[in-house]
Structures are given as structure tokens and as C-alpha cells.
């Protein structure tokens, strides 16, 4: 397994950077491609501090085939690809659907064309539980029928999965894994890498930014659902557990000889957590009293969704290691680290342009 080289696209992003750490710790060599439109070199600096290994990043837009091909020509010893690069903001995708289709699908197609042309036949696709649409049965298994996508972002994931399946059918060797994650949260335990969001879009960054004062107060959208405490239920999973699943998927594909060369797996803890339970967990580990209020339900919110992760456990031997307290503790320490370093997305981008 040692010295097998893996290309991680979106390696300067949230999940990409954490996955690079896990791959390096497992003995893989890694190169990154990230055009820094959404990613930040600060993440690879953190990776180097954690692992002691410097990862080369190609500042390339994967929609440009010539530049994408050049990466493969420069690295003829590539063994596998983990594909994270893409736009992921639901609201933005609703406002700019064509931008999302063009970016997310064109980059995937170019990458798969290069994988086929250069013989890199182990491919992991970053998918999402959003492919299931509005859930009517729980827990969600890989056999749950896919519903209507609720955003162009989610539809690009559905379409991306279809593209990968079609390609896998014609590959005479190799395999593809489609990993559907639920709600990645937290940060590396060193607090050297984590999630950078200038404007918090997800619940955990909203919580930590409220606690540290970036956001004055936060609102819980509804407390009259048919759940334990009336708030929505989601499946939160630590980002390093998500990262480890990508490493295990690659290891499995490198060793597997299955007739079905396209594997679909849910990545979640299998446990539902309410919004109010998440807030209480944060207050417990941080010692901070959160300024929040209860508001009306938000249109489009699903009452509850959580994963059946039996397949990932069985096929990959994957076991989530981080509990809810660890998720909130690492997220909070990362938020404090950002405040200490005065890190912001805007400042990071300025720094990148200057260097």
C-alpha cells in the first residue's frame, strides 16, 4: 500500500484537507488539485504541520481539459483519484443553476476522461445524502429510492452518480465508489485544519460563530416537529470519520475483485440528533451559553433523516470513532483558532493572490 499516489481534487477544501491527512497517515502519497476559488492554501499548510509532509497543489480549473491532462502527464504513477472539487452551496445553486451544472459536471467528466485515458482506474466520488430528496422512510439505506432533488446542487450529485455508474460499466478493470455523506462536522483534533465559512451556511458553523460573536444570535427553525424535543433530526458525523472512509474505500478497491465495480455507501453514524440536542452538546463541552431563539419552521426542511450505515461497516470495516461531544469540541477549538489567527476567507484569498 505504501507509496501509491492518490490525486485529491478540492484538496484545499474542508473534507479534502482532512482526507489528505488520513491518506498520508495510511501510507499513501498525495497530490492535490484546487483552483482556490473555494479552497484555501491555509488547509495544506495545516496538513503539513499535522503530518510533517508537504503536499503539492496544482492550481488548475478542472473544466479546462488541457490543464487537467497536464496533471496526469506530470504524474504517470497515479493509482487513484478522490474527487471532492465542486460547488456545494444549496442556496447559491438555486440562484445560479447553470454555473453549478457547468462546474460540477464538466469537471467530473474531464476527470473521468483523463482517468480512462491514463489508466487510473480507482475513483472515489464525493456524493451526498441530498441525492435521496425528501425522505419518507428511516433509516436511509443505499436501497432507498432516490426522490426528486431539492436543489440544482443535489441534482448535480444525482447526475454525477449516474455518470460514474455508466463509466464503471465500460471499465474492464478498476472500480468506482460513490460515498454519500450525511452531515460532516467538526475539525481535526489539532485545530490546525477545519471548516472555513465566511458566512456560515451549516448549523455547526452557525453555532460556533454565534458563540464567538461573529453572529449576534441564531434561530432554531421550528420546535413543533414530531421528534424528541420538537426540533429537526439529522445525522452528524465527524469530518475525520468521513475522511477515513475515503481511505478505506481506496484500500478496498485496490484489493477487491468484485463483479460489481461501482460501490455505493452511506456515511453517517446511524444516530439521529436534534438541533436542540446539538446546541446542548455544544454548551456542555464549551462552557458557553448560546444566544438562540425559537422561530417558525423553515420551508423545505425535512423533519428527520439519518443513515443506515451497515453496508460501510461490513464492506469497509468502517467504524465512526468520534462522538457528538468530540464533534462539537473540535469545531469550537477550530473556531477559537481562527479567531486567534484572525483567519477569514477574505483574508486568506488576499494572501493567496499575493503569493
C-alpha positions, -999 to 999 in steps of 0.1 A, spaced: 0 0 0 29 23 7 39 49 -19 7 45 -40 0 80 -53 -35 95 -50 -49 126 -66 -73 145 -43 -93 172 -61 -105 200 -39 -76 192 -16 -76 227 -1 -113 224 10 -128 212 42 -133 174 36 -105 173 11 -78 185 35 -89 161 63 -89 132 38 -54 141 28 -43 138 64 -59 104 67 -44 92 34 -9 103 44 -12 86 78 -22 54 60 10 55 39 -3 69 6 15 97 -13 -9 125 -22 -11 154 -47 -38 180 -47 -56 200 -74 -76 230 -63 -81 263 -82 -86 281 -49 -120 295 -59 -135 279 -28 -104 263 -12 -76 278 7 -38 270 9 -41 275 46 -55 240 47 -24 224 31 -2 244 55 -22 228 83 -18 194 67 20 198 66 21 208 103 0 177 113 17 151 91 52 166 85 46 161 48 43 189 22 16 182 -4 19 198 -39 -12 216 -51 -19 222 -88 -38 255 -91 -60 242 -120 -96 246 -131 -107 210 -139 -131 224 -165 -100 231 -186 -91 198 -202 -55 208 -213 -45 217 -178 -62 187 -163 -44 164 -187 -11 180 -178 -16 169 -141 -18 133 -153 11 136 -176 32 151 -148 22 122 -125 23 89 -146 24 69 -113 -11 79 -102 -30 50 -86 -63 65 -76 -84 97 -75 -106 111 -48 -129 137 -63 -142 165 -39 -139 195 -62 -172 213 -68 -196 239 -57 -218 229 -28 -239 257 -15 -276 248 -19 -290 283 -19 -264 295 -44 -272 266 -67 -308 277 -68 -298 312 -78 -271 300 -103 -281 266 -116 -262 268 -149 -230 276 -130 -234 245 -108 -242 222 -137 -213 235 -158 -188 234 -130 -197 202 -111 -204 181 -142 -178 193 -166 -150 189 -140 -162 153 -133 -164 144 -170 -129 158 -177 -115 139 -147 -131 106 -157 -119 110 -193 -83 115 -180 -87 86 -156 -97 64 -185 -70 77 -209 -42 74 -184 -52 42 -168 -61 55 -133 -90 31 -126 -97 36 -89 -121 65 -84 -139 78 -53 -168 103 -59 -179 127 -32 -216 124 -31 -243 134 -6 -274 123 13 -291 151 -6 -295 126 -35 -323 110 -16 -346 141 -17 -374 142 8 -372 110 29 -403 91 37 -386 60 54 -360 58 81 -332 50 85 -320 57 50 -303 28 33 -285 26 -1 -315 9 -15 -338 38 -5 -353 51 -38 -339 85 -48 -365 112 -46 -367 144 -66 -336 165 -60 -345 196 -39 -318 219 -55 -295 220 -85 -266 211 -62 -284 179 -52 -292 172 -88 -256 175 -98 -248 148 -72 -275 125 -86 -263 131 -122 -227 127 -111 -235 93 -96 -252 83 -129 -222 94 -149 -199 73 -126 -221 42 -129 -222 44 -167 -184 48 -168 -178 19 -144 -199 -4 -167 -174 1 -195 -142 -1 -174 -127 -35 -179 -106 -31 -148 -108 -9 -118 -137 4 -98 -156 35 -86 -170 42 -51 -199 66 -45 -198 79 -9 -230 96 3 -223 116 34 -248 130 58 -237 160 79 -199 163 82 -189 184 112 -160 191 135 -123 196 128 -90 179 132 -82 174 169 -51 196 165 -73 225 155 -48 231 126 -74 225 99 -112 228 99 -142 243 81 -137 279 67 -171 296 61 -171 334 59 -209 333 60 -220 303 80 -243 281 59 -244 250 80 -257 245 116 -224 238 134 -205 268 120 -236 289 128 -234 277 164 -196 283 168 -198 317 151 -226 327 174 -207 316 204 -176 336 194 -196 367 185 -194 367 147 -231 362 147 -252 381 172 -278 353 177 -291 322 160 -326 309 154 -338 273 157 -363 267 129 -392 250 145 -398 232 177 -431 215 169 -419 186 148 -428 151 159 -394 144 173 -380 140 209 -379 178 215 -397 192 186 -367 202 165 -354 186 133 -333 154 135 -301 150 114 -272 125 113 -239 144 122 -206 126 115 -171 138 123 -151 150 93 -122 127 102 -145 97 102 -157 108 68 -120 112 57 -112 77 70 -140 62 49 -124 76 18 -91 59 27 -108 27 34 -127 28 2 -95 32 -18 -79 3 1 -109 -18 -5 -109 -10 -43 -72 -17 -46 -77 -52 -31 -113 -60 -43 -122 -83 -72 -159 -78 -73 -182 -83 -103 -199 -51 -93 -173 -24 -98 -194 5 -86 -199 7 -49 -225 30 -32 -221 36 5 -238 58 32 -215 76 56 -233 85 88 -233 75 124 -267 59 121 -279 81 150 -302 110 147 -295 141 168 -319 170 172 -310 207 167 -316 213 204 -295 183 214 -267 196 192 -269 230 209 -269 214 244 -238 193 235 -220 225 223 -229 243 255 -217 214 276 -183 210 260 -176 247 255 -190 261 287 -206 288 265 -243 298 268 -255 301 233 -277 331 223 -306 315 203 -343 317 199 -371 295 185 -386 306 152 -411 291 128 -404 261 106 -383 268 76 -398 259 42 -382 228 27 -367 214 59 -372 176 63 -383 166 98 -358 138 103 -331 120 83 -304 96 95 -284 68 79 -283 31 79 -245 26 77 -244 -12 79 -230 -16 44 -200 7 50 -193 -11 83 -195 -45 66 -176 -38 34 -150 -13 45 -147 -22 82 -155 15 88 -165 25 124 -171 61 133 -148 70 162 -159 105 172 -190 110 194 -212 142 195 -191 158 222 -159 153 202 -176 168 171 -186 200 190 -153 202 209 -131 201 178 -154 225 159 -152 250 188 -115 248 192 -111 254 155 -133 284 157 -112 297 185 -80 290 165 -94 310 136 -101 339 159 -66 337 173 -50 337 139 -76 362 126 -83 338 97 -111 347 74 -120 336 39 -115 371 25 -81 375 42 -70 340 31 -79 347 -6 -59 380 -5 -30 361 9 -32 335 -19 -33 361 -46 -2 378 -32 18 346 -32 
